[in-house]
Amino acid sequence: MFYNVKFTQFLRHMNQYDVIIIGGGAAGFFAAINIAEQNPKLRIAILERSKEGLSKVKVSGGGRCNITHAEFIPQELVKNYPRGEKELLGPFHQFMTGDTVEWFEKRGVELKIEDDGRMFPVSNSSQTIIDCFLSQAKKYKVDVLYSHLVISIKKKKDRWQLETNHSLFTSEKLLIATGSNSKIWKLVEGLGHNISEPVPSLFTFDIKDERIKDIPGVAVKNVSIKVLNDSSPIQGEMSQRDRVVNLESEGPLLITHSGMSAPAILKLSAYGAIELAVRDYKFQIEVNFINLPFEDCLEVVKTLKHDLAKKTVFKSAQFELPKRLWQKLVIASKMVPETRWADLSRFDLETLANQLTKAIFTVNGKSTFKEEFVTAGGIDLKEINFKTFESKLHQNLYFAGEVINVDAVTGGFNFQNAWTGAYIAAQHISK
Ligand SMILES: Cc1cc2nc3c(=O)[nH]c(=O)nc-3n(C[C@H](O)[C@H](O)[C@H](O)COP(=O)(O)OP(=O)(O)OC[C@H]3O[C@@H](n4cnc5c(N)ncnc54)[C@H](O)[C@@H]3O)c2cc1C
């Protein structure tokens, strides 16, 4: 009996750390390595619930890990965060994309920039990032404890006390880097923090419509899209005026098997994450396939009526639109494949210009964008000190990564949030 008590005490003693990080994901590893590097004397542990950490890093960017984005001006960088735009400006002045690149390159990970600004390891493999993190954690003797699920968080005197599925852990400082995880959010609520309700962000739109049927893979370089306002009151809670939203985007569009995807859609899904959830992902969008005003388009098609008089409309795709999409829009304009430009009445020309610039589609659900998806929602930003990423409610409690109410559009910005928060928290934790 005496031995058992002693043994338990010994184990407990062993589970005492200076710093504990809950979550062995992007932010957790980045923070642990930086804390250890700044202050090698600290005893640091990562408690990770799964058998292997970094699972999102592994699958990120289609297995290539889009680590950050080649945007080096903080004021521009923040524009990619529907939630967190204001709060991240200060932190980005401390640690942003250029610092990320330097950090990885110093540790032997070379990065490259793609045409659209996304940055990846030159190896094109997320394993390079994982190997870097694991070797750095080992070098600095960070205890990475896998299969350790944290089930309760309490503050006892001046120490954090964490109950896991294995045993009890205590630490002086605690960093929560658990990503979007409802169970941890409940525990954080128990500590007095508010949680903005989580909803998905970065999803594609499900659309069943003859105009895009059977043409998956067709892409348009630059469209503009707006979400039409909803006239129906939702649950009687908000007036129509409250619900008028200004959701518009521009960029590439991709027709998929289930509807529409690519940046023009993903941006809407991010900026509209909350509104579209309220509408249960049932709404209408207006697509301008050629990104020209209706009137300008009408002038062009009027000219074409004369210039291409003897040609069939069906076979003479215009505005650099892919042939298959053009033909779908011509059919939707109530023409037959034999219709010649010369046959078009003013009404026909207007109908065609309408399909090209103001095509309305009904969205009836969402699908996962497999390259990257995130959750909008998390710890209320008002309760975090963005100079340190420390809780404003509890001393020695820090947050980093997706656990806070920050999320970004696709392109490497979500990881940048994790690196920035983790780095700044690490600076303060290691002091
Ligand atoms: C398919 C996919 C692809 C993506 N691709 C990209 C991309 O290319 N570029 C980009 O910028 N973003 C990408 N993202 C988003 C990005 O992965 C996240 O924003 C980022 O991983 C957040 O980092 P994090 O450390 O906050 O959370 P996570 O990486 O999710 O890590 C949280 C960790 O905490 C652990 N955990 C949770 N609860 C507990 C608990 N109670 N006890 C112990 N451990 C716990 C989890 O197991 C997990 O390992 C992608 C997301 C997905 C899903």
The ligand as an SDF file (V2000), in Angstrom:
LIG
                    3D

 53 58  0  0  0  0  0  0  0  0999 V2000
   -8.3880   18.5570  -45.3280 C   0  0  0  0  0  0  0  0  0  0  0  0
   -7.7990   19.8440  -44.8160 C   0  0  0  0  0  0  0  0  0  0  0  0
   -6.8130   20.4670  -45.5230 C   0  0  0  0  0  0  0  0  0  0  0  0
   -6.2900   21.6830  -45.0800 C   0  0  0  0  0  0  0  0  0  0  0  0
   -5.3040   22.2740  -45.8100 N   0  0  0  0  0  0  0  0  0  0  0  0
   -4.8020   23.4640  -45.4100 C   0  0  0  0  0  0  0  0  0  0  0  0
   -3.7590   24.0880  -46.1340 C   0  0  0  0  0  0  0  0  0  0  0  0
   -3.2160   23.5320  -47.0990 O   0  0  0  0  0  0  0  0  0  0  0  0
   -3.3430   25.3210  -45.7260 N   0  0  0  0  0  0  0  0  0  0  0  0
   -3.8770   25.9460  -44.6280 C   0  0  0  0  0  0  0  0  0  0  0  0
   -3.4620   27.0570  -44.3090 O   0  0  0  0  0  0  0  0  0  0  0  0
   -4.8360   25.3390  -43.8980 N   0  0  0  0  0  0  0  0  0  0  0  0
   -5.2810   24.1250  -44.2420 C   0  0  0  0  0  0  0  0  0  0  0  0
   -6.2640   23.5200  -43.5030 N   0  0  0  0  0  0  0  0  0  0  0  0
   -6.6740   24.1490  -42.2360 C   0  0  0  0  0  0  0  0  0  0  0  0
   -5.5820   23.8540  -41.1940 C   0  0  0  0  0  0  0  0  0  0  0  0
   -5.2980   22.4680  -41.2290 O   0  0  0  0  0  0  0  0  0  0  0  0
   -6.0270   24.2470  -39.8020 C   0  0  0  0  0  0  0  0  0  0  0  0
   -6.4170   25.5970  -39.7920 O   0  0  0  0  0  0  0  0  0  0  0  0
   -4.8630   24.0350  -38.8250 C   0  0  0  0  0  0  0  0  0  0  0  0
   -4.5160   22.6670  -38.7900 O   0  0  0  0  0  0  0  0  0  0  0  0
   -5.2320   24.4890  -37.4420 C   0  0  0  0  0  0  0  0  0  0  0  0
   -4.1760   24.1520  -36.5850 O   0  0  0  0  0  0  0  0  0  0  0  0
   -4.4380   23.8720  -35.0470 P   0  0  0  0  0  0  0  0  0  0  0  0
   -3.1370   23.4740  -34.4630 O   0  0  0  0  0  0  0  0  0  0  0  0
   -5.1740   25.0020  -34.4700 O   0  0  0  0  0  0  0  0  0  0  0  0
   -5.4390   22.6420  -35.0160 O   0  0  0  0  0  0  0  0  0  0  0  0
   -5.2110   21.1460  -35.4910 P   0  0  0  0  0  0  0  0  0  0  0  0
   -4.1620   21.0900  -36.5380 O   0  0  0  0  0  0  0  0  0  0  0  0
   -6.5600   20.6380  -35.8010 O   0  0  0  0  0  0  0  0  0  0  0  0
   -4.6310   20.4090  -34.2180 O   0  0  0  0  0  0  0  0  0  0  0  0
   -5.3920   20.2470  -33.0480 C   0  0  0  0  0  0  0  0  0  0  0  0
   -4.8890   19.0000  -32.3250 C   0  0  0  0  0  0  0  0  0  0  0  0
   -5.4970   18.9430  -31.0350 O   0  0  0  0  0  0  0  0  0  0  0  0
   -5.8290   17.5960  -30.7350 C   0  0  0  0  0  0  0  0  0  0  0  0
   -6.8720   17.5960  -29.7010 N   0  0  0  0  0  0  0  0  0  0  0  0
   -8.1510   18.0380  -29.8140 C   0  0  0  0  0  0  0  0  0  0  0  0
   -8.8170   17.8650  -28.6550 N   0  0  0  0  0  0  0  0  0  0  0  0
   -7.9440   17.3070  -27.7790 C   0  0  0  0  0  0  0  0  0  0  0  0
   -8.0270   16.8820  -26.4200 C   0  0  0  0  0  0  0  0  0  0  0  0
   -9.1500   17.0030  -25.7220 N   0  0  0  0  0  0  0  0  0  0  0  0
   -6.9360   16.3510  -25.8350 N   0  0  0  0  0  0  0  0  0  0  0  0
   -5.7690   16.2250  -26.5170 C   0  0  0  0  0  0  0  0  0  0  0  0
   -5.6300   16.5980  -27.8110 N   0  0  0  0  0  0  0  0  0  0  0  0
   -6.6900   17.1390  -28.4370 C   0  0  0  0  0  0  0  0  0  0  0  0
   -6.2820   17.0680  -32.0780 C   0  0  0  0  0  0  0  0  0  0  0  0
   -6.2300   15.6550  -32.1160 O   0  0  0  0  0  0  0  0  0  0  0  0
   -5.2910   17.7260  -33.0350 C   0  0  0  0  0  0  0  0  0  0  0  0
   -4.1500   16.9280  -33.2730 O   0  0  0  0  0  0  0  0  0  0  0  0
   -6.7750   22.2850  -43.8950 C   0  0  0  0  0  0  0  0  0  0  0  0
   -7.7690   21.6320  -43.1690 C   0  0  0  0  0  0  0  0  0  0  0  0
   -8.2580   20.4270  -43.6140 C   0  0  0  0  0  0  0  0  0  0  0  0
   -9.3130   19.7380  -42.7950 C   0  0  0  0  0  0  0  0  0  0  0  0
  1  2  1  0
  2  3  1  0
  2 52  2  0
  3  4  2  0
  4  5  1  0
  4 50  1  0
  5  6  2  0
  6  7  1  0
  6 13  1  0
  7  8  2  0
  7  9  1  0
  9 10  1  0
 10 11  2  0
 10 12  1  0
 12 13  2  0
 13 14  1  0
 14 15  1  0
 14 50  1  0
 15 16  1  0
 16 17  1  0
 16 18  1  0
 18 19  1  0
 18 20  1  0
 20 21  1  0
 20 22  1  0
 22 23  1  0
 23 24  1  0
 24 25  2  0
 24 26  1  0
 24 27  1  0
 27 28  1  0
 28 29  2  0
 28 30  1  0
 28 31  1  0
 31 32  1  0
 32 33  1  0
 33 34  1  0
 33 48  1  0
 34 35  1  0
 35 36  1  0
 35 46  1  0
 36 37  1  0
 36 45  1  0
 37 38  2  0
 38 39  1  0
 39 40  1  0
 39 45  2  0
 40 41  1  0
 40 42  2  0
 42 43  1  0
 43 44  2  0
 44 45  1  0
 46 47  1  0
 46 48  1  0
 48 49  1  0
 50 51  2  0
 51 52  1  0
 52 53  1  0
M  END
$$$$
